[in-house]
């Protein structure tokens, strides 16, 4: 077993003596348990999760689905970049969701802007689907579809080779399709990237770098 248990542990006794969880000698990557918890991973707004150490290759097609819950109007959701300009990015900026793609010829963006009282930063769960199919991109938020025209129809492949950064990224990492540096605060769950009908589910507890992220533990009410 190489991974820590994604769970809450309490009332532990050894030789009939109860251990004091409140004042440990040392502590690493352990958060408090919540009275009311939900499925999901909590991002405290200070860091990120890094997945696929060897680099994720977006290329011509990818479909990203996830669910998010936040009260913040800014925050990085996901970014995959390259050393060149090729990249994809998902972010919340001024309460809007932006899906950026650069296949090498220039960045294009699909923007979802909530209408009326439909606020995405209301602390409730929202479903997101971002699709890149060659030069075409689309964004679906809670069933509402947004598409955008791409003038660079000859450029179809995002040749990325960097890790997938979720919820933010390190200061020394370049992200060509993200405009925000604000780390996401809130909860994410059910992150799936699909290529050619091959769906890959990403478990945050298996990330190779986690900072300010608490897998499988989402407070029912955010404070």
Beta strands, then each sheet from edge to edge (+ up, - down):
strand 1: 13-14
strand 2: 17-18
strand 3: 37-38
strand 4: 41-51
strand 5: 61-70
strand 6: 75-81
strand 7: 87-93
strand 8: 96-102
strand 9: 107-112
strand 10: 126-133
strand 11: 136-141
strand 12: 144-148
strand 13: 164-166
strand 14: 185-195
strand 15: 198-201
strand 16: 209-214
strand 17: 218-219
sheet 1: 1+ 2-
sheet 2: 3+ 17-
sheet 3: 9+ 8- 7+ 6- 13+ 4- 14+ 5- 10+ 11- 12+
sheet 4: 9+ 8- 7+ 6- 13+ 4- 16+
sheet 5: 9+ 8- 7+ 6- 13+ 4- 14+ 15-
end
